[in-house]
Amino acid sequence: MASQQSGNLLKALGPGILFAGAAIGVSHLVQSTRSGAIYGLTLLPLIILVHLLKLPAMLAGPRYAAATGTSLLEAYRRQGRYTLAIFAVIVAGTAFAIVAAISMVTAAIFKAAVLVPVFGAADAELAWVCAGLLGVGACILAAGGFAWLDSVMKALMVVMLVTTMVAAGAVLPRIDFSISLAWPSGVTGAASMVFIVALIGWMPAPLDITVWNSLWTIARSKRTGTSPTARVFRAEFLIGFGLCLLLACAFAVLGSVVMRQNGVEPSPAPAAFVAQLFSLYESVFGPWITPVIGASALAVMFSTLLTVLDALPRSIVVLVARFSGPERPWDDGATRDLSRTRGYWIAMAAIVLGAMLLVGRFRESMTGLVDLATTLSFLGTPLLAWFNHRAMTAPEVPVEFRPARLTRAVSFAAVVFFAAFAVVFLWSRFGI
């Protein structure tokens, strides 16, 4: 029986790894590192708390799909078309910034890891690098679609995971708690609020990803011919979620020890920040690690870019379809065929165009663009958390897939927490 369950887990493995692949990127390499560099370890409890609070909403994606054979967009439709409309507004308000932030970080790493050392192209314009990467990503998706993503993702995170955990473990004895646990002087309350909101927004990922994950779960089940049990899907998802939490903590520790304790402030400029990111590993392993980290960081970020480039148009196409009618169980809109539809490519073209406009606007401030994207995502968090909470307690969800009482309590507490935080932020920032 144990071996059979293990085999089912391996067959079902996919959406949880895709979740980790989409989540482990900007939120970890940039935001977690900055939290450690600016605030030391003082925000580490918040990082852990946000992971725990978002877990029920994150679980809703694969759990609802496994339970009903339909995506969360069908759950939103059942809640009323106004819910679909609100989700559409959230997507419209965040999609451009999400792709812009991810593509800029990917381009900055590609320039530092490939263009400068290999081709000596130090003067390469970052906006053009972003455009090139987005074009290559679109071509890859056109050639392979979901199957390509699902097959390659499991191999892309290994080097980054291992080296980051080893580096974080190596610097643990060097932690100076008198510095790491001290609130930074000179940082105003307003500035802290802005950064904390930006940190929460994508920690470990924006809640939009729950819709994507429900689509991935259905697609994976159709490809493998398996319909995972509640236990199998939960274990599969928690593997990816656990990786996200471990790496978020590891980057915060590295940022605290290597940067804050040495008086290094994170730079807003793309090239300078990437150099600081590489220095986290050089301080432990030496200069030889830079090409290895450059390649693995590029792999992680480019896979994140591919995942988001595929997920956003796919979810938009399915969203439009839900306005027209219900979703049939285990019919995700012909998952692998969506990349052949006109709507998919129209949505992708619009997203890429909007993203490039933002890249041009923020080309000298990568962290500013990241903060914009993460803050916009944060403002939609309480609404999506509430929609997902309602989805998992809906009558169409079988009893064995419904969350336990404690999970429901945490889910509701998360809605209240994020809503209260959003109100405080809007009031303090804009007087709303």
Secondary structure, DSSP 8 states (H G I E B T S, - for coil): -HHHHHHHHHHH-SHHHHHHHHHSSIIIIIIIHHHHHHHTTTTHHHHHHHHHHHHHHHHHHHHHHHHHSS-HHHHHHHH-HHHHHHHHHHHHHHHHHHHHHHHHHHHHHHIIIIIHHHH--TT--HHHHHHHHHHHHHHHHHHHHHHHHHHHHHHHSHHHHHHHHHHHHHHGGG--HHHHTS--TT--HHHHHHHHHHHHHTSS--TTHHHHHHHHHHHHHHHHT----HHHHHHHHHHHHHHHHHHHHHHHHHIIIIIGGGT----SSHHHHHHHHHHHHHHHH-TTHHHHHHHHHHHHHHHHHHHHHHHHHHHHHHHHHHHHS---TT--S-GGGGGGSHHHHHHHHHHHHHHHHHHHHTTT-HHHHHHHHHHHHHHHHHHHHHHHHHHHTSTTS-GGGS--HHHHHHHHHHHHHHHHHHHHHHHHHH--
